[in-house]
């Protein structure tokens, strides 16, 4: 397997963390900031878990491990907040 590494700045506007990849086998995300980042699978993700488009709340310094997920990942912070997500993607070489 081959790995790629990236860092993505998050704000209070939904942004792509990583695009879909049919060769992906493992994805590791780490919230390196102190603000909550809400994680979803498209740009309609919003900064609350209590909404139809609400994302998974990833607390500051938390990790998220996704095995065999090949879809896109998006994120958003609450209004006025920022954070940074570190990304490790393992793909079939």
C-alpha positions in Angstrom: 0.0 0.0 0.0 1.0 3.6 -0.6 0.2 6.5 1.7 -0.4 10.2 1.2 -0.4 12.9 3.8 -2.1 16.3 3.8 -3.3 19.1 6.1 -6.6 20.9 5.4 -7.7 24.2 7.1 -11.3 24.2 8.2 -13.5 27.3 8.7 -17.2 27.9 9.1 -17.8 27.2 5.4 -18.1 23.6 4.3 -14.9 22.5 2.5 -13.5 19.3 1.0 -11.1 17.4 3.2 -10.4 14.6 0.6 -12.0 13.6 -2.7 -13.4 10.2 -3.4 -10.9 7.5 -4.4 -11.9 4.0 -5.5 -8.3 2.7 -4.6 -8.6 3.9 -1.0 -8.4 1.2 1.7 -7.9 3.3 4.9 -8.4 6.9 5.8 -7.2 8.5 9.1 -8.3 12.0 10.1 -7.0 13.9 13.1 -8.4 17.2 14.3 -5.3 19.1 15.3 -7.2 22.1 16.5 -9.3 22.7 19.6 -12.6 23.5 17.7 -15.1 20.8 16.8 -15.2 19.9 13.1 -18.4 18.4 11.7 -17.6 15.7 9.2 -19.9 14.7 6.3 -19.9 13.1 2.9 -20.8 16.2 0.8 -20.7 20.0 0.8 -24.2 20.2 2.4 -22.7 19.2 5.8 -23.7 21.7 8.5 -22.2 22.6 11.9 -24.7 20.7 14.0 -25.4 17.1 14.7 -29.1 17.8 15.2 -30.0 18.4 11.5 -30.7 16.2 8.5 -27.4 17.4 7.0 -25.6 17.6 10.4 -22.1 16.2 10.4 -20.4 13.8 12.8 -18.9 16.0 15.5 -15.1 15.5 15.6 -13.8 17.0 18.8 -10.5 18.8 19.0 -7.5 16.4 19.0 -9.8 13.5 18.1 -9.0 10.8 15.5 -11.4 9.3 13.0 -10.5 6.0 11.3 -12.4 4.9 8.1 -11.7 1.5 6.6 -12.8 0.7 3.1 -14.5 4.1 2.7 -13.9 5.4 -0.9 -16.2 8.4 -0.9 -15.5 12.1 -0.4 -15.2 13.7 3.0 -16.1 17.3 3.9 -15.9 19.3 7.0 -17.2 22.5 8.7 -16.6 24.4 12.0 -19.1 26.3 14.0 -19.6 30.0 13.1 -16.4 31.9 13.7 -14.3 28.8 14.5 -11.3 27.3 12.7 -9.4 24.1 12.9 -7.0 22.0 10.9 -7.4 18.3 9.9 -4.4 16.1 9.2 -5.2 13.4 6.6 -3.5 10.0 6.0 -4.8 8.0 3.1 -3.7 4.5 2.3 -4.4 3.2 -1.2 -3.6 0.2 -3.3 -0.3 0.8 -5.0 
